[in-house]
Amino acid sequence: MFVTTAAKSAKALDALLKSLEMICNRCQEKGAEEADRILGERGKVLALYEASL
């Protein structure tokens, strides 16, 4: 079976989805300033895996 690099990366993040969801909820509750504080430049990368970011 052929598995793409993107699929492997997504699978690797499966273990972190609950934590990512909690971070996302906090960012939505507290606003953009808090999201920038918590995620910084990484927010754009994480948004590929969690659309609500």
C-alpha positions in Angstrom: 0.0 0.0 0.0 1.3 3.4 -1.0 1.1 6.1 1.7 2.0 9.7 1.0 4.1 11.9 3.2 1.1 14.1 3.9 -0.9 11.0 5.1 2.0 10.0 7.3 2.2 13.5 8.8 -1.5 13.6 9.4 -1.4 10.1 11.1 1.4 11.3 13.3 -0.8 14.2 14.5 -3.7 11.9 15.4 -2.4 11.5 19.0 -2.4 15.3 19.3 -5.9 16.1 18.0 -7.5 16.3 21.4 -4.9 18.8 22.6 -5.1 20.7 19.4 -8.9 20.9 19.8 -8.5 22.3 23.3 -6.0 24.9 22.1 -8.3 25.8 19.3 -11.2 26.3 21.7 -9.2 28.5 23.9 -8.1 30.6 21.0 -11.7 31.0 19.8 -12.8 32.0 23.3 -10.0 34.5 24.0 -9.5 35.9 20.5 -6.8 36.6 18.0 -4.3 38.1 20.5 -4.3 34.9 22.6 -4.1 32.7 19.5 -1.0 34.7 18.4 0.5 34.3 21.8 -0.1 30.6 22.0 0.5 29.6 18.4 2.7 32.3 16.9 3.9 31.5 13.4 3.1 27.8 13.9 -0.6 28.6 13.7 -0.5 28.6 9.9 1.1 25.1 9.9 -1.3 23.7 12.4 -4.3 25.2 10.5 -3.5 22.6 7.8 -4.6 19.9 10.3 -7.3 21.8 12.2 -9.3 24.1 10.0 -10.9 26.0 12.9 -7.5 27.5 13.6 
